[in-house]
Structure formats: C-alpha cells, structure tokens
C-alpha cells in the first residue's frame, strides 16, 4: 500500500513523513500490533520526557521556563496552562487523600485545643484599621456578614442596619443555607470553589505586574504566563510539602518537623519568586527588590480579597 499524496486528516498536499498543516503522519495504514505498541510507548515516553523536562526547569531554574517560552522554545515543554491545571488538580486530590490518612489522635503529650472556633466576616465599615477578613474578636452585632465555624456547627450572622433591603434578603437566604449545612460540607464546597478562585486570582496579579513593569512595554499575556509558571511551581512545592508532611505526621516529633517543612517550603517560594523576576524581567537587584516588596503587598491584598469573595460565593451557593 502506497502513502497517499494528500493528508487524510486535512487534505493538504504531503511533502514528507508528516503533514505541514496539521502534523499528522503521512502513513496512516492500520498498524500491526508490534507497530501499534511501539507508537504507544513512543508517545508515552515523549509525554513523560516533556513533563520531567518542564518540572526540572521550573523547579531549579526560576523564571527560565518563562524565558524559554517567550523565546519560542515551546514544543519540548508541557504547555503552561495544561501544566498548571494538572499540578493544581493533583495537589487538591493528594491533599484530600493525605487528610484522610492523618492520625485520628494527636501524638502523645500534645495538647488538644479547648475550643476550635474560626470566624470569617465582612466589615466594610469597621472602625478599626484591621484587615477585617479572618477574625474571632469582632462581636456578631458589629459584623455586616459573618460565618462562625465552631467544631462541626456553622453560625451565620449579619447586621441588617448596614445593608440595603435587597442585599439583606439575599444575606438572609445565604445564612439559612449556611446554617442548614455543617462545617465539613461548607469546607468541602469552599475547597471545590478554590481552583476557580485561583483562576480568577492569577489574572489579577498579572494586571498588578503589568502596572509594575508598565514602561517595559511587555504585553499583559507575558505577565500572565509568568504567574502561570509561578503558581504551577507553587502547587508543585505544596504537593511535595503535603506528601512529606503526611508521612512525617506519623513520626514522634511530628509537631516539630511538619511546621519546619512548611516554613522551609514557604521560604523557598519567596526566594524563587524574586529570582524568577530577575530572570524574566532582567532588572537590577535594587529595582527588582522595590517591585518585589510592592508586589508582595499587592499580592497579599489581592489574595485576601479573592479568598473573601470565594467565601461569600460559597455562602451564597452552598
């Protein structure tokens, strides 16, 4: 059987072993079993090679993957958005599994907290200049909207005098839904919404980066790509930390080793971000340090607002 003159996929005239338009092989005959298995293993090995090459460059050469992508070296690396989605989803799955593996009781000698209570509130008219996002010190009657998680119970409170009638009606309905559920289901709903929250957060911080590098004439998509890679690395580090912490949780010194692992991972991420900025944007230490500090403050504010939005969205949809 001879090779066809035109691509069987798109109809373009063939001039080699692959179509120049769509990339399909010219030879599309039904393969023998050995040839079929050979193609399968070739595809798998090539896929694995791309992943490991991408992870190695991402982890040990901060900013280099972004630079290579912008230079046009793309085929040998996993596409940025695909890599981000895979790593983030893997993290959330592993995180859920590790939580289920955790010991039911604390290590010997560890003290159990007397009252595990947390509160999330929205305070647009707070008198104190506090961050107003996570608190357990603000009285319920002073909160515009608050969700208190106490053990396995949820309590939703808000001050009707601070909101309009239309908003008050929606808040009342949201509070009813929240209180009908429990802490576990609310946390599960919030966890389900968190990946989408991150997809909202990344374009926001990319816009902040655009402002910081406004006079470099870089396109917005370059900053978006930068933070896709940075947050992919974040999830890779978080995944490794969760796995290691899950294993260390069974060790006698778990209450000391697990925080050390988390602190070391967090410190490396901050160092990584600075080095990545230096690599991609190629500015001096002084200017990069100033922008790094501004980015850090803006990043934290954007994270707080985005998480707060996720909490409110969860409350209205739970």
C-alpha positions as CSV (number, residue, x, y, z in Angstrom):
1,X,0.0,0.0,0.0
2,X,1.5,3.4,-1.1
3,X,1.4,6.5,1.0
4,X,-1.4,8.9,-0.1
5,X,-0.4,12.2,-1.9
6,X,-2.7,14.2,0.3
7,X,-3.1,14.3,4.1
8,X,-6.0,12.1,5.1
9,X,-6.8,14.5,8.0
10,X,-6.9,17.9,6.4
11,X,-6.3,17.3,2.6
12,X,-3.1,19.3,2.4
13,X,-0.6,18.0,-0.2
14,X,2.1,16.0,1.5
15,X,5.8,16.7,1.1
16,X,7.3,14.4,3.8
17,X,6.5,12.0,6.6
18,X,4.3,14.5,8.3
19,X,1.6,17.0,7.1
20,X,2.9,20.5,7.1
21,X,-0.5,21.9,8.0
22,X,-1.8,19.6,10.9
23,X,1.2,17.5,11.8
24,X,-0.5,14.1,11.2
25,X,1.7,11.3,9.9
26,X,1.6,10.6,6.2
27,X,1.4,6.9,6.7
28,X,-2.0,6.1,8.2
29,X,-2.2,2.4,7.4
30,X,-3.7,0.1,10.0
31,X,-0.7,-0.9,12.1
32,X,0.4,-4.3,13.2
33,X,0.3,-5.0,16.9
34,X,4.0,-4.5,17.4
35,X,4.0,-1.2,15.4
36,X,0.9,-0.1,17.4
37,X,2.6,-0.8,20.7
38,X,5.8,0.9,19.6
39,X,3.8,4.1,18.8
40,X,2.0,3.9,22.2
41,X,5.3,3.7,24.0
42,X,6.9,6.4,21.9
43,X,4.0,8.8,22.7
44,X,4.2,7.9,26.5
45,X,7.9,8.3,26.7
46,X,7.8,11.6,24.8
47,X,5.0,12.8,27.1
48,X,6.9,11.9,30.2
49,X,10.1,13.5,28.9
50,X,8.2,16.8,28.4
51,X,6.8,16.7,31.9
52,X,10.1,15.9,33.6
53,X,12.0,18.4,31.5
54,X,9.3,21.0,32.3
55,X,9.3,20.3,36.1
56,X,13.1,20.2,36.2
57,X,13.4,23.6,34.5
58,X,10.6,25.0,36.5
59,X,11.9,23.9,39.9
60,X,15.6,24.5,39.7
61,X,15.8,27.4,37.2
62,X,13.4,30.1,38.4
63,X,12.0,32.1,35.5
64,X,13.9,30.2,32.9
65,X,10.9,28.3,31.7
66,X,9.0,31.5,31.1
67,X,12.0,33.0,29.3
68,X,12.4,30.0,27.0
69,X,8.7,30.1,26.2
70,X,8.9,33.7,25.2
71,X,12.0,33.0,23.1
72,X,9.9,30.4,21.1
73,X,11.1,27.1,22.7
74,X,7.7,25.5,23.3
75,X,7.4,22.1,21.7
76,X,9.8,20.4,24.2
77,X,7.9,21.7,27.2
78,X,4.4,21.0,28.5
79,X,2.1,23.9,27.6
80,X,1.8,26.4,30.6
81,X,-1.9,26.2,31.2
82,X,-2.1,22.5,30.9
83,X,0.8,22.1,33.3
84,X,-0.9,24.5,35.8
85,X,-4.3,22.6,35.6
86,X,-2.6,19.2,36.1
87,X,-0.4,20.3,39.0
88,X,-3.2,22.2,40.8
89,X,-5.8,19.3,40.4
90,X,-3.2,16.8,41.5
91,X,-2.4,18.9,44.6
92,X,-6.1,19.1,45.6
93,X,-6.6,15.3,45.1
94,X,-3.5,14.4,47.1
95,X,-4.3,17.0,49.8
96,X,-7.7,15.3,50.3
97,X,-6.2,11.9,50.5
98,X,-3.4,12.9,52.9
99,X,-6.0,14.5,55.2
100,X,-7.9,11.2,55.3
101,X,-4.6,9.4,56.2
102,X,-3.8,11.7,59.1
103,X,-3.8,10.1,62.5
104,X,-7.1,10.4,64.3
105,X,-5.3,11.3,67.6
106,X,-2.6,13.8,68.3
107,X,0.9,12.4,69.3
108,X,1.4,11.6,72.9
109,X,1.9,14.7,75.0
110,X,0.3,17.1,72.5
111,X,-2.4,19.2,73.9
112,X,-5.8,19.4,72.2
113,X,-7.2,23.0,71.7
114,X,-10.0,23.7,74.1
115,X,-12.2,25.5,71.5
116,X,-11.7,25.2,67.8
117,X,-13.5,28.2,66.6
118,X,-13.0,30.3,63.5
119,X,-14.8,33.2,62.0
120,X,-15.0,34.8,58.6
121,X,-16.5,38.2,58.4
122,X,-17.0,41.1,56.0
123,X,-16.7,44.5,57.6
124,X,-17.0,47.3,55.1
125,X,-17.5,49.9,57.8
126,X,-15.1,48.6,60.5
127,X,-13.9,51.3,62.9
128,X,-10.5,49.7,63.4
129,X,-8.0,49.6,60.6
130,X,-7.6,45.8,60.8
131,X,-7.6,43.6,57.8
132,X,-11.2,42.5,58.6
133,X,-11.1,39.2,56.8
134,X,-10.5,36.5,59.3
135,X,-11.3,37.3,62.9
136,X,-12.8,35.9,66.1
137,X,-12.7,39.1,68.1
138,X,-15.4,41.2,66.4
139,X,-18.8,40.9,68.1
140,X,-21.5,39.5,65.9
141,X,-23.7,42.6,66.2
142,X,-20.8,44.7,64.6
143,X,-20.4,42.5,61.6
144,X,-22.0,43.1,58.3
145,X,-21.7,39.5,57.4
146,X,-20.0,36.7,59.4
147,X,-19.7,32.9,59.3
148,X,-18.5,31.3,62.5
149,X,-17.2,27.7,62.4
150,X,-17.3,26.1,65.8
151,X,-16.4,22.4,65.8
152,X,-19.0,20.9,63.3
153,X,-21.5,23.8,63.6
154,X,-21.9,26.9,61.5
155,X,-23.5,30.2,62.6
156,X,-24.1,33.0,60.2
157,X,-24.7,36.5,61.5
158,X,-25.1,40.0,59.9
159,X,-26.2,43.4,60.9
160,X,-29.4,44.3,58.9
161,X,-29.0,48.0,59.6
162,X,-25.8,48.1,57.5
163,X,-27.2,46.7,54.2
164,X,-30.0,47.6,51.8
165,X,-33.3,45.7,51.9
166,X,-32.4,43.8,48.6
167,X,-29.0,42.8,50.0
168,X,-30.5,41.9,53.4
169,X,-32.9,39.5,51.7
170,X,-30.1,37.7,49.9
171,X,-27.9,37.6,53.0
172,X,-30.8,36.1,55.0
173,X,-31.2,33.4,52.3
174,X,-27.5,32.7,52.3
175,X,-27.4,32.5,56.1
176,X,-30.2,29.9,56.1
177,X,-28.4,27.8,53.6
178,X,-25.1,28.0,55.6
179,X,-26.7,27.1,58.9
180,X,-28.6,24.2,57.3
181,X,-25.3,22.7,56.3
182,X,-22.3,21.8,58.6
183,X,-18.7,22.9,58.8
184,X,-17.5,19.8,56.8
185,X,-19.9,20.4,53.9
186,X,-19.1,24.2,53.9
187,X,-15.3,23.5,53.8
188,X,-15.9,20.9,51.0
189,X,-17.8,23.5,49.0
190,X,-15.1,26.1,49.6
191,X,-12.4,23.6,48.5
192,X,-14.4,22.8,45.3
193,X,-14.5,26.6,44.6
194,X,-10.9,27.2,45.3
195,X,-9.4,26.1,42.0
196,X,-11.7,28.5,40.2
197,X,-10.7,31.2,42.7
198,X,-7.1,30.7,41.7
199,X,-8.0,31.1,38.0
200,X,-9.6,34.5,39.0
201,X,-6.6,35.4,41.2
202,X,-3.9,34.9,38.6
203,X,-5.2,37.4,36.0
204,X,-5.5,40.0,38.9
205,X,-1.9,39.6,40.0
206,X,-0.8,39.6,36.3
207,X,-2.5,43.0,36.0
208,X,-0.6,44.2,39.0
209,X,2.6,43.1,37.4
210,X,1.7,44.9,34.2
211,X,1.5,48.1,36.2
212,X,4.8,47.5,37.9
213,X,6.5,46.9,34.6
214,X,4.4,49.4,32.6
215,X,7.3,51.1,30.9
216,X,9.0,47.9,29.7
217,X,6.3,47.6,27.0
218,X,5.7,44.0,27.8
219,X,2.3,42.5,26.9
220,X,-0.2,41.6,29.5
221,X,-0.1,37.9,28.4
222,X,3.7,37.8,29.2
223,X,2.9,38.6,32.8
224,X,0.0,36.1,32.8
225,X,2.4,33.4,31.5
226,X,4.9,34.4,34.3
227,X,2.3,33.8,37.0
228,X,1.0,30.6,35.4
229,X,4.5,29.2,35.8
230,X,5.0,30.7,39.3
231,X,1.7,29.2,40.5
232,X,2.5,25.9,38.9
233,X,5.7,25.9,40.9
234,X,3.7,26.9,44.0
235,X,1.4,23.8,43.6
236,X,4.4,21.6,42.9
237,X,6.1,22.8,46.2
238,X,2.7,22.5,48.0
239,X,2.2,19.0,46.7
240,X,5.7,17.9,47.8
241,X,5.1,19.6,51.2
242,X,1.8,17.9,51.8
243,X,3.2,14.5,50.9
244,X,6.2,14.9,53.2
245,X,4.1,16.3,56.0
246,X,1.6,13.5,55.6
247,X,4.5,11.0,56.1
248,X,6.0,12.9,58.9
249,X,2.7,13.2,60.7
250,X,3.2,9.6,61.9
251,X,6.6,10.4,63.4
252,X,7.0,11.0,67.1
253,X,8.3,14.6,66.5
254,X,5.5,15.5,64.0
255,X,4.5,18.7,65.8
256,X,8.1,20.0,65.3
257,X,9.0,18.6,61.9
258,X,5.8,19.4,60.0
259,X,6.0,23.2,60.7
260,X,9.7,23.2,59.7
261,X,8.8,21.6,56.4
262,X,6.1,24.1,55.8
263,X,8.3,27.1,56.7
264,X,11.2,25.8,54.5
265,X,8.8,25.4,51.5
266,X,7.4,28.9,52.1
267,X,10.8,30.5,52.3
268,X,11.9,28.8,49.1
269,X,8.9,30.0,47.3
270,X,9.6,33.7,48.3
271,X,13.2,33.3,47.2
272,X,12.1,31.6,44.0
273,X,9.7,34.5,43.1
274,X,12.5,37.1,43.5
275,X,14.9,35.1,41.3
276,X,12.2,34.4,38.7
277,X,11.5,38.2,38.5
278,X,15.2,38.8,38.0
279,X,15.5,36.2,35.3
280,X,12.4,37.2,33.3
281,X,12.4,41.0,33.6
282,X,16.2,41.4,33.7
283,X,16.4,44.4,36.0
284,X,18.9,45.1,38.8
285,X,18.7,43.9,42.4
286,X,17.6,47.3,43.7
287,X,14.7,47.9,41.3
288,X,13.6,44.3,41.5
289,X,13.6,44.4,45.3
290,X,11.4,47.5,45.3
291,X,9.0,45.9,42.9
292,X,9.1,42.7,44.8
293,X,8.0,44.4,48.0
294,X,5.2,46.3,46.2
295,X,4.2,43.1,44.5
296,X,4.2,41.3,47.9
297,X,1.8,43.8,49.5
298,X,-0.4,43.9,46.4
299,X,-0.3,40.1,46.2
300,X,-1.4,39.7,49.8
301,X,-4.3,42.2,49.4
302,X,-5.5,40.5,46.2
303,X,-5.3,37.1,47.8
304,X,-7.3,38.3,50.8
305,X,-10.0,39.9,48.6
306,X,-10.1,36.9,46.3
307,X,-10.5,34.4,49.2
308,X,-13.1,36.6,50.8
309,X,-15.0,36.6,47.5
310,X,-14.7,32.8,47.4
311,X,-16.1,32.5,51.0
312,X,-19.0,34.8,50.2
313,X,-19.7,32.9,46.9
314,X,-19.6,29.6,48.8
315,X,-22.1,31.0,51.4
316,X,-24.5,32.1,48.7
317,X,-24.3,28.8,46.8
318,X,-23.7,26.2,49.5
